[in-house]
């Protein structure tokens, strides 16, 4: 191990001869200083993170039908997602989406491990931005270590101040964007600048600014190690054929330093030169050579670091790589295995059902209630009438006029309804009578079906079935 560069081993960890590691959760851990590295997986992290950041920031500014493309309007209880508006009773779609997301995570984890954590998790992406700011303002790993150890000076104040200033700017943009999914972002920014924003909106902007600043600036690996539940149950989904970051101990052991060109095989050494670069680049400060650990987020930075060292030593790449336990021990990997196939089939079924329900969803709702303030039936001249309260919920993006028709075993007809225009998002409520001639009605109770159809869009229709109550037959 390179003695000039200290390894970030937590001060609260110790071990005995049995290999058991003890962790004192009440002691503070040493700060992690990550080494900057270049390579395939570092570039992959950048190219997966940038589109996610761009999409997150730009979506609240995109307008569709004079409203933000994505807006969770809690006061109005409307969720606008692109061209579709969801209402409170559409909550089952949210439940389905969460379940699908969970099964997608399980499926991906069984196949390729914790790539979500390493490449697309917001905690990882934002931490990566904050670490880049540190590198830009303070320099690489050794320079940051020396700067923190040095006494306070003008140079240290300027570098730390620039770092915290850029951190705050990123955190503020993040908070404004996030709240912009709940409050139109243009109104939010104007309100904050003019001090006219709603106090709740201003509070949440402040809260998420502070949360982002603390999370990505100081907590970082603590979130992955102790707060994120995924690290705790990921091992249940792993098997010997799960693709994840592995150290090839067969090839690497015994470790030891040497110079390029040395006959290290004659010294009984493996390919690992014990340089500790794999530890210095790790954002959660683990040594992958100690085996798979719950803290590992499969970011691949240790792979890039090790490949860089192998190139310098003129050794074959892949001492640390994305591979499987079976591949390391037996040289074989089974991709199509029962667990993965099972997760995949369940996921395909759930996605198919979800897409079908979304595609056939009608943005029109109705509710038909019997008026409990009057008799079960009313006799008016030659007719028997039932009184109902009809609610038409126009969930479309534009106003419509609706026709109401009734059908059943007898010649029912609707009375007291006039086709009025119902605005977008309006719930139109009115009393309505359904009538039938007394001589035509042959049952005390029968079923009727009420159909509501838009006059300008015949595809916009819905039905509701209820009962019609008549007088006893002896009253005819």
C-alpha positions as a Markdown table, in Angstrom:
| # | Residue | x | y | z |
|---|---|---|---|---|
| 1 | Unk | 0.0 | 0.0 | 0.0 |
| 2 | Unk | 1.2 | 3.5 | -0.8 |
| 3 | Unk | 2.1 | 5.0 | 2.5 |
| 4 | Unk | 2.3 | 8.6 | 1.2 |
| 5 | Unk | -1.5 | 8.7 | 0.7 |
| 6 | Unk | -3.5 | 7.7 | 3.8 |
| 7 | Unk | -6.3 | 5.2 | 3.3 |
| 8 | Unk | -9.7 | 6.3 | 4.6 |
| 9 | Unk | -10.3 | 3.5 | 7.0 |
| 10 | Unk | -13.1 | 4.4 | 9.4 |
| 11 | Unk | -11.7 | 5.1 | 12.8 |
| 12 | Unk | -14.6 | 3.3 | 14.5 |
| 13 | Unk | -13.9 | -0.1 | 13.0 |
| 14 | Unk | -11.8 | -2.8 | 14.4 |
| 15 | Unk | -11.4 | -6.5 | 13.8 |
| 16 | Unk | -10.2 | -9.6 | 15.6 |
| 17 | Unk | -8.4 | -12.6 | 14.4 |
| 18 | Unk | -11.6 | -14.3 | 13.5 |
| 19 | Unk | -12.3 | -11.8 | 10.7 |
| 20 | Unk | -15.3 | -10.3 | 12.5 |
| 21 | Unk | -15.5 | -6.5 | 12.0 |
| 22 | Unk | -16.8 | -4.4 | 14.9 |
| 23 | Unk | -18.4 | -1.0 | 14.2 |
| 24 | Unk | -19.0 | 1.6 | 16.9 |
| 25 | Unk | -22.0 | 3.6 | 15.6 |
| 26 | Unk | -21.4 | 6.4 | 18.2 |
| 27 | Unk | -18.1 | 7.5 | 16.8 |
| 28 | Unk | -17.8 | 9.8 | 13.9 |
| 29 | Unk | -16.3 | 8.4 | 10.7 |
| 30 | Unk | -13.3 | 10.0 | 9.0 |
| 31 | Unk | -14.0 | 12.2 | 6.0 |
| 32 | Unk | -13.8 | 10.4 | 2.7 |
| 33 | Unk | -11.5 | 12.0 | 0.1 |
| 34 | Unk | -12.1 | 10.4 | -3.3 |
| 35 | Unk | -9.4 | 10.3 | -5.9 |
| 36 | Unk | -10.5 | 11.6 | -9.3 |
| 37 | Unk | -10.2 | 8.9 | -12.0 |
| 38 | Unk | -11.1 | 8.6 | -15.7 |
| 39 | Unk | -12.3 | 5.5 | -17.4 |
| 40 | Unk | -15.3 | 3.8 | -19.0 |
| 41 | Unk | -17.5 | 3.7 | -16.0 |
| 42 | Unk | -16.7 | 7.3 | -14.9 |
| 43 | Unk | -17.8 | 8.4 | -18.4 |
| 44 | Unk | -20.9 | 6.2 | -18.2 |
| 45 | Unk | -21.9 | 7.8 | -14.9 |
| 46 | Unk | -21.5 | 11.2 | -16.4 |
| 47 | Unk | -23.5 | 10.4 | -19.5 |
| 48 | Unk | -26.3 | 8.8 | -17.6 |
| 49 | Unk | -26.4 | 11.5 | -14.9 |
| 50 | Unk | -26.5 | 14.5 | -17.3 |
| 51 | Unk | -29.7 | 13.6 | -19.1 |
| 52 | Unk | -31.4 | 12.9 | -15.8 |
| 53 | Unk | -30.4 | 16.3 | -14.4 |
| 54 | Unk | -31.4 | 18.0 | -17.6 |
| 55 | Unk | -34.8 | 16.3 | -17.7 |
| 56 | Unk | -35.4 | 17.1 | -14.0 |
| 57 | Unk | -34.6 | 20.8 | -14.4 |
| 58 | Unk | -36.3 | 21.4 | -17.8 |
| 59 | Unk | -39.6 | 19.5 | -17.3 |
| 60 | Unk | -41.2 | 22.1 | -15.0 |
| 61 | Unk | -40.6 | 24.8 | -17.7 |
| 62 | Unk | -42.2 | 22.8 | -20.5 |
| 63 | Unk | -45.8 | 24.0 | -21.2 |
| 64 | Unk | -48.7 | 21.9 | -22.5 |
| 65 | Unk | -52.1 | 23.4 | -22.9 |
| 66 | Unk | -51.0 | 26.6 | -21.1 |
| 67 | Unk | -49.9 | 24.6 | -18.0 |
| 68 | Unk | -46.7 | 23.0 | -16.9 |
| 69 | Unk | -46.1 | 19.6 | -18.6 |
| 70 | Unk | -45.9 | 17.9 | -15.1 |
| 71 | Unk | -47.7 | 19.6 | -12.3 |
| 72 | Unk | -48.9 | 18.0 | -9.1 |
| 73 | Unk | -51.6 | 20.5 | -8.1 |
| 74 | Unk | -52.4 | 19.4 | -4.6 |
| 75 | Unk | -54.9 | 22.2 | -3.7 |
| 76 | Unk | -57.0 | 21.3 | -6.8 |
| 77 | Unk | -56.3 | 17.6 | -6.3 |
| 78 | Unk | -55.1 | 17.2 | -9.9 |
| 79 | Unk | -51.9 | 15.5 | -11.2 |
| 80 | Unk | -51.1 | 16.8 | -14.7 |
| 81 | Unk | -48.7 | 14.4 | -16.5 |
| 82 | Unk | -48.0 | 15.6 | -20.1 |
| 83 | Unk | -51.4 | 15.4 | -21.9 |
| 84 | Unk | -53.2 | 13.5 | -19.1 |
| 85 | Unk | -54.8 | 14.7 | -15.9 |
| 86 | Unk | -55.2 | 12.3 | -13.0 |
| 87 | Unk | -57.7 | 12.8 | -10.2 |
| 88 | Unk | -57.9 | 11.5 | -6.6 |
| 89 | Unk | -59.9 | 8.4 | -7.6 |
| 90 | Unk | -57.0 | 7.5 | -10.0 |
| 91 | Unk | -54.9 | 6.7 | -7.0 |
| 92 | Unk | -54.8 | 3.1 | -8.1 |
| 93 | Unk | -52.6 | 4.1 | -11.0 |
| 94 | Unk | -50.1 | 5.5 | -8.6 |
| 95 | Unk | -50.2 | 2.3 | -6.6 |
| 96 | Unk | -49.7 | 0.3 | -9.7 |
| 97 | Unk | -46.8 | 2.5 | -10.8 |
| 98 | Unk | -45.0 | 2.1 | -7.5 |
| 99 | Unk | -45.4 | -1.7 | -7.5 |
| 100 | Unk | -44.1 | -1.8 | -11.1 |
| 101 | Unk | -41.2 | 0.3 | -10.1 |
| 102 | Unk | -40.4 | -2.1 | -7.2 |
| 103 | Unk | -40.5 | -5.1 | -9.5 |
| 104 | Unk | -38.4 | -3.4 | -12.1 |
| 105 | Unk | -35.8 | -2.7 | -9.4 |
| 106 | Unk | -35.9 | -6.3 | -8.3 |
| 107 | Unk | -35.5 | -7.5 | -11.9 |
| 108 | Unk | -32.6 | -5.2 | -12.6 |
| 109 | Unk | -31.0 | -6.1 | -9.3 |
| 110 | Unk | -31.1 | -9.9 | -9.9 |
| 111 | Unk | -29.5 | -9.3 | -13.3 |
| 112 | Unk | -27.0 | -6.5 | -12.8 |
| 113 | Unk | -26.9 | -5.7 | -9.1 |
| 114 | Unk | -27.0 | -2.2 | -7.8 |
| 115 | Unk | -26.5 | -0.3 | -11.0 |
| 116 | Unk | -29.4 | 2.0 | -10.0 |
| 117 | Unk | -27.5 | 3.1 | -7.0 |
| 118 | Unk | -24.2 | 3.6 | -8.9 |
| 119 | Unk | -25.5 | 5.4 | -12.0 |
| 120 | Unk | -29.0 | 6.9 | -11.6 |
| 121 | Unk | -29.9 | 7.3 | -8.0 |
| 122 | Unk | -30.4 | 11.0 | -7.2 |
| 123 | Unk | -28.2 | 10.7 | -4.1 |
| 124 | Unk | -25.4 | 9.4 | -6.3 |
| 125 | Unk | -25.9 | 11.9 | -9.1 |
| 126 | Unk | -26.0 | 15.0 | -6.8 |
| 127 | Unk | -23.1 | 13.7 | -4.7 |
| 128 | Unk | -21.1 | 13.4 | -7.9 |
| 129 | Unk | -21.9 | 17.0 | -8.8 |
| 130 | Unk | -20.8 | 18.2 | -5.3 |
| 131 | Unk | -17.5 | 16.1 | -5.5 |
| 132 | Unk | -16.8 | 17.7 | -8.9 |
| 133 | Unk | -17.2 | 21.2 | -7.3 |
| 134 | Unk | -14.7 | 20.2 | -4.6 |
| 135 | Unk | -12.3 | 19.0 | -7.3 |
| 136 | Unk | -12.8 | 22.3 | -9.3 |
| 137 | Unk | -12.3 | 24.6 | -6.3 |
| 138 | Unk | -9.8 | 22.7 | -4.1 |
| 139 | Unk | -8.0 | 20.2 | -6.3 |
| 140 | Unk | -7.7 | 16.5 | -6.3 |
| 141 | Unk | -7.6 | 14.1 | -3.3 |
| 142 | Unk | -4.1 | 14.9 | -1.8 |
| 143 | Unk | -4.7 | 18.7 | -2.2 |
| 144 | Unk | -8.0 | 18.5 | -0.3 |
| 145 | Unk | -6.4 | 16.4 | 2.4 |
| 146 | Unk | -3.6 | 19.0 | 2.9 |
| 147 | Unk | -6.1 | 21.9 | 2.7 |
| 148 | Unk | -8.2 | 20.5 | 5.5 |
| 149 | Unk | -5.2 | 19.8 | 7.6 |
| 150 | Unk | -3.7 | 23.3 | 7.1 |
| 151 | Unk | -4.6 | 26.2 | 9.4 |
| 152 | Unk | -7.1 | 28.8 | 8.3 |
| 153 | Unk | -5.8 | 31.3 | 5.8 |
| 154 | Unk | -7.1 | 33.5 | 3.1 |
| 155 | Unk | -6.5 | 30.8 | 0.5 |
| 156 | Unk | -8.4 | 28.3 | 2.6 |
| 157 | Unk | -11.3 | 30.7 | 3.2 |
| 158 | Unk | -11.6 | 31.5 | -0.5 |
| 159 | Unk | -11.5 | 27.9 | -1.6 |
| 160 | Unk | -13.9 | 26.7 | 1.0 |
| 161 | Unk | -16.2 | 29.7 | 0.4 |
| 162 | Unk | -16.2 | 29.0 | -3.4 |
| 163 | Unk | -17.1 | 25.4 | -2.7 |
| 164 | Unk | -19.9 | 26.1 | -0.3 |
| 165 | Unk | -21.2 | 28.9 | -2.6 |
| 166 | Unk | -21.5 | 26.6 | -5.6 |
| 167 | Unk | -23.0 | 23.9 | -3.4 |
| 168 | Unk | -25.6 | 26.3 | -2.2 |
| 169 | Unk | -26.4 | 27.4 | -5.8 |
| 170 | Unk | -26.9 | 23.8 | -6.9 |
| 171 | Unk | -29.0 | 23.1 | -3.8 |
| 172 | Unk | -31.1 | 26.2 | -4.5 |
| 173 | Unk | -31.7 | 25.3 | -8.1 |
| 174 | Unk | -32.6 | 21.7 | -7.0 |
| 175 | Unk | -35.1 | 22.9 | -4.4 |
| 176 | Unk | -36.7 | 25.5 | -6.8 |
| 177 | Unk | -37.1 | 22.8 | -9.5 |
| 178 | Unk | -38.5 | 20.2 | -7.1 |
| 179 | Unk | -41.1 | 22.6 | -5.7 |
| 180 | Unk | -41.8 | 23.6 | -9.3 |
| 181 | Unk | -43.4 | 20.2 | -9.8 |
| 182 | Unk | -46.1 | 21.3 | -7.2 |
| 183 | Unk | -46.3 | 25.1 | -7.9 |
| 184 | Unk | -45.9 | 26.6 | -11.4 |
| 185 | Unk | -42.2 | 27.4 | -11.4 |
| 186 | Unk | -42.5 | 30.8 | -13.1 |
| 187 | Unk | -45.0 | 31.9 | -10.4 |
| 188 | Unk | -42.8 | 30.5 | -7.7 |
| 189 | Unk | -39.7 | 32.3 | -8.7 |
| 190 | Unk | -41.5 | 35.6 | -9.3 |
| 191 | Unk | -43.2 | 35.2 | -5.9 |
| 192 | Unk | -39.9 | 34.6 | -4.1 |
| 193 | Unk | -38.2 | 37.5 | -5.8 |
| 194 | Unk | -41.1 | 39.9 | -5.0 |
| 195 | Unk | -41.5 | 38.4 | -1.5 |
| 196 | Unk | -45.1 | 37.5 | -2.5 |
| 197 | Unk | -44.8 | 33.7 | -2.5 |
| 198 | Unk | -47.0 | 31.5 | -0.4 |
| 199 | Unk | -45.3 | 30.9 | 3.0 |
| 200 | Unk | -45.7 | 27.1 | 2.6 |
| 201 | Unk | -43.9 | 27.3 | -0.8 |
| 202 | Unk | -41.1 | 29.5 | 0.6 |
| 203 | Unk | -40.7 | 27.1 | 3.5 |
| 204 | Unk | -40.3 | 24.0 | 1.3 |
| 205 | Unk | -37.9 | 25.8 | -1.0 |
| 206 | Unk | -35.7 | 26.6 | 2.1 |
| 207 | Unk | -36.2 | 23.1 | 3.5 |
| 208 | Unk | -35.1 | 21.2 | 0.3 |
| 209 | Unk | -32.2 | 23.7 | -0.2 |
| 210 | Unk | -30.9 | 22.8 | 3.2 |
| 211 | Unk | -31.6 | 19.1 | 2.8 |
| 212 | Unk | -29.8 | 18.9 | -0.6 |
| 213 | Unk | -26.8 | 20.9 | 0.8 |
| 214 | Unk | -26.4 | 18.6 | 3.8 |
| 215 | Unk | -27.2 | 15.4 | 2.0 |
| 216 | Unk | -24.9 | 15.8 | -1.0 |
| 217 | Unk | -22.3 | 17.9 | 0.8 |
| 218 | Unk | -21.8 | 16.2 | 4.1 |
| 219 | Unk | -23.8 | 13.0 | 4.6 |
| 220 | Unk | -23.1 | 11.4 | 1.2 |
| 221 | Unk | -22.1 | 7.8 | 2.0 |
| 222 | Unk | -24.0 | 7.9 | 5.3 |
| 223 | Unk | -27.2 | 7.9 | 3.3 |
| 224 | Unk | -26.1 | 4.9 | 1.3 |
| 225 | Unk | -24.8 | 3.0 | 4.3 |
| 226 | Unk | -27.4 | 3.7 | 7.0 |
| 227 | Unk | -30.5 | 5.5 | 5.6 |
| 228 | Unk | -31.2 | 3.7 | 2.4 |
| 229 | Unk | -33.1 | 0.5 | 2.9 |
| 230 | Unk | -32.1 | -0.9 | -0.4 |
| 231 | Unk | -28.6 | -1.7 | 0.9 |
| 232 | Unk | -30.2 | -3.9 | 3.6 |
| 233 | Unk | -32.4 | -6.1 | 1.5 |
| 234 | Unk | -30.3 | -6.3 | -1.8 |
| 235 | Unk | -28.5 | -9.4 | -0.6 |
| 236 | Unk | -31.8 | -11.3 | -0.7 |
| 237 | Unk | -32.1 | -10.7 | -4.4 |
| 238 | Unk | -28.5 | -11.5 | -5.3 |
| 239 | Unk | -27.4 | -15.0 | -6.4 |
| 240 | Unk | -24.1 | -16.4 | -7.7 |
| 241 | Unk | -25.0 | -15.3 | -11.3 |
| 242 | Unk | -25.8 | -11.6 | -10.4 |
| 243 | Unk | -23.5 | -9.3 | -12.3 |
| 244 | Unk | -21.8 | -7.0 | -9.9 |
| 245 | Unk | -18.3 | -5.6 | -9.1 |
| 246 | Unk | -15.9 | -8.4 | -8.1 |
| 247 | Unk | -12.3 | -8.6 | -7.2 |
| 248 | Unk | -10.7 | -11.7 | -8.9 |
| 249 | Unk | -9.0 | -13.0 | -5.8 |
| 250 | Unk | -7.8 | -16.1 | -7.7 |
| 251 | Unk | -5.7 | -13.9 | -9.9 |
| 252 | Unk | -4.9 | -11.1 | -7.5 |
| 253 | Unk | -3.6 | -12.9 | -4.4 |
| 254 | Unk | -1.1 | -12.7 | -2.8 |
| 255 | Unk | -1.0 | -8.9 | -2.8 |
| 256 | Unk | 2.2 | -7.0 | -2.6 |
| 257 | Unk | 4.1 | -3.9 | -4.0 |
| 258 | Unk | 6.6 | -4.4 | -6.8 |
| 259 | Unk | 8.2 | -2.4 | -9.7 |
| 260 | Unk | 7.1 | -2.7 | -13.3 |
| 261 | Unk | 9.0 | -5.5 | -15.0 |
| 262 | Unk | 9.6 | -7.5 | -11.8 |
| 263 | Unk | 9.1 | -11.2 | -11.9 |
| 264 | Unk | 6.5 | -11.1 | -9.2 |
| 265 | Unk | 5.3 | -14.7 | -9.9 |
| 266 | Unk | 8.7 | -15.9 | -8.6 |
| 267 | Unk | 8.0 | -13.9 | -5.4 |
| 268 | Unk | 4.7 | -15.7 | -5.0 |
| 269 | Unk | 2.7 | -12.6 | -5.6 |
| 270 | Unk | -0.5 | -12.1 | -7.6 |
| 271 | Unk | -1.5 | -9.3 | -9.9 |
| 272 | Unk | -2.7 | -7.0 | -7.1 |
| 273 | Unk | 0.1 | -4.5 | -6.2 |
| 274 | Unk | -1.8 | -3.3 | -3.1 |
| 275 | Unk | -1.8 | 0.3 | -4.3 |
| 276 | Unk | -5.2 | 1.1 | -2.6 |
| 277 | Unk | -6.4 | 3.1 | -5.6 |
| 278 | Unk | -9.6 | 1.0 | -5.6 |
| 279 | Unk | -10.2 | 2.3 | -2.0 |
| 280 | Unk | -9.3 | 5.9 | -2.8 |
| 281 | Unk | -11.8 | 6.3 | -5.6 |
| 282 | Unk | -14.7 | 4.5 | -3.7 |
| 283 | Unk | -17.4 | 7.0 | -2.8 |
| 284 | Unk | -18.6 | 4.8 | 0.2 |
| 285 | Unk | -15.0 | 4.0 | 1.4 |
| 286 | Unk | -14.9 | 0.2 | 1.2 |
| 287 | Unk | -12.2 | -2.2 | 0.0 |
| 288 | Unk | -13.7 | -4.3 | -2.8 |
| 289 | Unk | -10.9 | -6.8 | -2.2 |
| 290 | Unk | -12.6 | -7.9 | 1.0 |
| 291 | Unk | -15.5 | -9.3 | -0.9 |
| 292 | Unk | -19.1 | -8.2 | -1.6 |
| 293 | Unk | -20.4 | -5.7 | 0.9 |
| 294 | Unk | -23.8 | -4.1 | 1.4 |
| 295 | Unk | -22.3 | -0.6 | 1.1 |
| 296 | Unk | -21.1 | -1.2 | -2.4 |
| 297 | Unk | -23.2 | 0.7 | -5.0 |
| 298 | Unk | -21.7 | -0.9 | -8.1 |
| 299 | Unk | -20.5 | 2.5 | -9.5 |
| 300 | Unk | -17.5 | 0.9 | -11.2 |
| 301 | Unk | -15.0 | 3.5 | -10.2 |
| 302 | Unk | -12.8 | 0.9 | -8.6 |
| 303 | Unk | -12.8 | -1.0 | -12.0 |
| 304 | Unk | -11.5 | 2.1 | -13.7 |
| 305 | Unk | -8.9 | 2.7 | -11.1 |
| 306 | Unk | -7.6 | -0.9 | -11.2 |
| 307 | Unk | -7.6 | -1.0 | -15.0 |
| 308 | Unk | -5.5 | 2.2 | -15.0 |
| 309 | Unk | -3.0 | 0.6 | -12.6 |
| 310 | Unk | -3.0 | -2.6 | -14.6 |
| 311 | Unk | -2.2 | -0.6 | -17.8 |
| 312 | Unk | 0.8 | 1.1 | -16.0 |
| 313 | Unk | 2.1 | -2.2 | -14.8 |
| 314 | Unk | 1.5 | -3.8 | -18.3 |
| 315 | Unk | -0.8 | -6.4 | -16.7 |
| 316 | Unk | -4.1 | -7.7 | -18.2 |
| 317 | Unk | -7.1 | -5.6 | -17.3 |
| 318 | Unk | -10.1 | -7.1 | -15.3 |
| 319 | Unk | -8.5 | -7.8 | -11.9 |
| 320 | Unk | -11.6 | -5.9 | -10.7 |
| 321 | Unk | -14.5 | -6.0 | -13.0 |
| 322 | Unk | -18.3 | -6.3 | -13.5 |
| 323 | Unk | -18.7 | -10.1 | -13.4 |
| 324 | Unk | -20.4 | -12.8 | -11.4 |
| 325 | Unk | -19.3 | -15.1 | -8.5 |
| 326 | Unk | -19.8 | -18.1 | -10.8 |
| 327 | Unk | -17.6 | -16.5 | -13.5 |
| 328 | Unk | -14.8 | -15.9 | -11.0 |
| 329 | Unk | -14.9 | -19.4 | -9.5 |
| 330 | Unk | -16.1 | -21.6 | -12.4 |
| 331 | Unk | -15.8 | -19.4 | -15.5 |
| 332 | Unk | -19.5 | -19.7 | -16.3 |
| 333 | Unk | -22.5 | -17.4 | -16.0 |
| 334 | Unk | -26.2 | -18.3 | -16.3 |
| 335 | Unk | -28.3 | -15.3 | -17.4 |
| 336 | Unk | -31.7 | -17.0 | -17.9 |
| 337 | Unk | -32.3 | -18.5 | -14.5 |
| 338 | Unk | -35.7 | -19.2 | -12.7 |
| 339 | Unk | -35.6 | -16.1 | -10.4 |
| 340 | Unk | -34.8 | -13.7 | -13.2 |
| 341 | Unk | -37.4 | -15.2 | -15.5 |
| 342 | Unk | -40.0 | -15.1 | -12.8 |
| 343 | Unk | -39.4 | -11.4 | -12.0 |
| 344 | Unk | -39.4 | -10.6 | -15.7 |
| 345 | Unk | -42.7 | -12.4 | -16.4 |
| 346 | Unk | -44.5 | -10.7 | -13.5 |
| 347 | Unk | -43.1 | -7.3 | -14.6 |
| 348 | Unk | -44.3 | -7.8 | -18.2 |
| 349 | Unk | -47.8 | -8.8 | -17.0 |
| 350 | Unk | -48.0 | -5.8 | -14.7 |
| 351 | Unk | -46.7 | -3.3 | -17.3 |
| 352 | Unk | -49.2 | -4.7 | -19.9 |
| 353 | Unk | -52.1 | -4.3 | -17.5 |
| 354 | Unk | -51.0 | -0.8 | -16.6 |
| 355 | Unk | -50.6 | 0.3 | -20.2 |
| 356 | Unk | -53.9 | -1.1 | -21.2 |
| 357 | Unk | -55.8 | 0.6 | -18.3 |
| 358 | Unk | -54.1 | 3.9 | -19.0 |
| 359 | Unk | -54.8 | 3.7 | -22.8 |
| 360 | Unk | -58.5 | 2.8 | -22.2 |
| 361 | Unk | -59.0 | 5.3 | -19.4 |
| 362 | Unk | -62.0 | 7.6 | -20.1 |
| 363 | Unk | -61.6 | 11.2 | -18.7 |
| 364 | Unk | -65.2 | 11.2 | -17.7 |
| 365 | Unk | -66.7 | 10.2 | -14.3 |
| 366 | Unk | -70.2 | 9.9 | -13.1 |
| 367 | Unk | -71.9 | 9.2 | -9.8 |
| 368 | Unk | -75.6 | 8.4 | -9.4 |
| 369 | Unk | -77.2 | 8.6 | -6.0 |
| 370 | Unk | -80.8 | 8.0 | -5.0 |
| 371 | Unk | -82.3 | 11.1 | -3.4 |
| 372 | Unk | -82.8 | 10.1 | 0.2 |
| 373 | Unk | -84.9 | 13.2 | 1.0 |
| 374 | Unk | -88.0 | 12.0 | -0.8 |
| 375 | Unk | -90.0 | 8.8 | -1.1 |
| 376 | Unk | -88.5 | 5.8 | -2.8 |
| 377 | Unk | -90.9 | 6.5 | -5.7 |
| 378 | Unk | -93.3 | 9.2 | -6.8 |
| 379 | Unk | -96.5 | 8.9 | -8.8 |
| 380 | Unk | -97.2 | 11.9 | -11.0 |
| 381 | Unk | -100.3 | 11.5 | -13.3 |
| 382 | Unk | -99.7 | 8.4 | -15.4 |
| 383 | Unk | -96.0 | 8.1 | -14.5 |
| 384 | Unk | -94.0 | 6.5 | -11.8 |
| 385 | Unk | -90.8 | 8.6 | -11.0 |
| 386 | Unk | -87.6 | 8.0 | -9.1 |
| 387 | Unk | -85.5 | 11.0 | -8.1 |
| 388 | Unk | -81.7 | 10.8 | -8.3 |
| 389 | Unk | -78.7 | 13.1 | -7.9 |
| 390 | Unk | -76.3 | 12.9 | -10.9 |
| 391 | Unk | -72.7 | 14.0 | -10.7 |
| 392 | Unk | -70.8 | 14.4 | -14.0 |
| 393 | Unk | -67.0 | 14.9 | -13.5 |
| 394 | Unk | -65.4 | 16.3 | -16.6 |
| 395 | Unk | -61.7 | 15.2 | -16.3 |
| 396 | Unk | -60.8 | 16.1 | -19.9 |
| 397 | Unk | -58.7 | 19.1 | -20.8 |
| 398 | Unk | -61.6 | 21.0 | -22.4 |
| 399 | Unk | -65.3 | 21.7 | -21.8 |
| 400 | Unk | -68.0 | 19.4 | -23.1 |
| 401 | Unk | -71.8 | 19.2 | -23.3 |
| 402 | Unk | -73.2 | 15.8 | -22.2 |
| 403 | Unk | -76.3 | 13.9 | -23.1 |
| 404 | Unk | -77.9 | 11.6 | -20.6 |
| 405 | Unk | -79.9 | 8.6 | -21.6 |
| 406 | Unk | -81.6 | 5.8 | -19.6 |
| 407 | Unk | -82.3 | 2.2 | -20.7 |
| 408 | Unk | -83.9 | -0.8 | -19.0 |
| 409 | Unk | -86.6 | -3.5 | -19.4 |
| 410 | Unk | -89.3 | -0.8 | -19.8 |
| 411 | Unk | -89.6 | 2.5 | -21.7 |
| 412 | Unk | -87.8 | 4.7 | -19.2 |
| 413 | Unk | -87.1 | 8.3 | -19.9 |
| 414 | Unk | -85.1 | 11.2 | -18.3 |
| 415 | Unk | -86.9 | 14.2 | -17.1 |
| 416 | Unk | -85.5 | 17.5 | -15.7 |
| 417 | Unk | -82.2 | 17.4 | -17.5 |
| 418 | Unk | -80.8 | 19.9 | -19.9 |
| 419 | Unk | -77.5 | 19.5 | -21.6 |
| 420 | Unk | -75.3 | 22.2 | -20.2 |
| 421 | Unk | -71.6 | 22.8 | -20.8 |
| 422 | Unk | -69.4 | 21.3 | -18.1 |
| 423 | Unk | -66.0 | 23.0 | -17.8 |
| 424 | Unk | -62.7 | 21.1 | -17.6 |
| 425 | Unk | -62.2 | 19.9 | -14.1 |
| 426 | Unk | -65.8 | 20.8 | -13.1 |
| 427 | Unk | -68.1 | 18.4 | -11.2 |
| 428 | Unk | -71.6 | 19.2 | -12.3 |
| 429 | Unk | -74.3 | 18.1 | -9.8 |
| 430 | Unk | -78.0 | 18.3 | -10.3 |
| 431 | Unk | -81.2 | 16.4 | -9.4 |
| 432 | Unk | -82.8 | 14.3 | -12.1 |
| 433 | Unk | -86.0 | 12.2 | -12.5 |
| 434 | Unk | -86.4 | 8.9 | -14.3 |
| 435 | Unk | -90.0 | 8.2 | -15.3 |
| 436 | Unk | -92.0 | 5.4 | -16.8 |
| 437 | Unk | -95.7 | 4.9 | -17.4 |
| 438 | Unk | -97.4 | 3.1 | -14.6 |
| 439 | Unk | -99.2 | 0.6 | -16.9 |
| 440 | Unk | -95.8 | -0.3 | -18.5 |
| 441 | Unk | -94.0 | -1.1 | -15.2 |
| 442 | Unk | -94.5 | -4.7 | -14.2 |
| 443 | Unk | -92.0 | -5.1 | -11.4 |
| 444 | Unk | -91.6 | -3.5 | -8.0 |
| 445 | Unk | -87.8 | -3.2 | -8.5 |
| 446 | Unk | -85.9 | -3.3 | -11.7 |
| 447 | Unk | -82.4 | -2.3 | -13.0 |
| 448 | Unk | -81.8 | 0.7 | -15.2 |
| 449 | Unk | -78.6 | 1.9 | -16.9 |
| 450 | Unk | -77.8 | 5.6 | -17.2 |
| 451 | Unk | -75.4 | 6.6 | -20.0 |
| 452 | Unk | -73.6 | 9.9 | -20.2 |
| 453 | Unk | -72.1 | 10.8 | -23.6 |
| 454 | Unk | -70.3 | 13.9 | -24.8 |
| 455 | Unk | -72.2 | 15.6 | -27.7 |
| 456 | Unk | -68.9 | 16.5 | -29.4 |
| 457 | Unk | -67.0 | 13.3 | -28.8 |
| 458 | Unk | -68.9 | 10.0 | -28.9 |
| 459 | Unk | -65.9 | 8.2 | -27.5 |
| 460 | Unk | -66.2 | 10.1 | -24.3 |
| 461 | Unk | -68.9 | 8.1 | -22.6 |
| 462 | Unk | -69.6 | 6.2 | -19.3 |
| 463 | Unk | -72.4 | 4.2 | -17.7 |
| 464 | Unk | -73.8 | 3.5 | -14.3 |
| 465 | Unk | -76.4 | 0.9 | -13.3 |
| 466 | Unk | -78.8 | 1.4 | -10.4 |
| 467 | Unk | -82.2 | 0.2 | -9.3 |
| 468 | Unk | -85.7 | 1.8 | -10.1 |
| 469 | Unk | -88.3 | 1.3 | -7.4 |
| 470 | Unk | -92.0 | 1.2 | -8.2 |
| 471 | Unk | -95.2 | 0.9 | -6.1 |
| 472 | Unk | -96.6 | -2.5 | -5.1 |
| 473 | Unk | -98.5 | -4.1 | -7.9 |
| 474 | Unk | -101.8 | -3.9 | -6.0 |
| 475 | Unk | -101.7 | -0.1 | -6.3 |
| 476 | Unk | -102.2 | -0.2 | -10.1 |
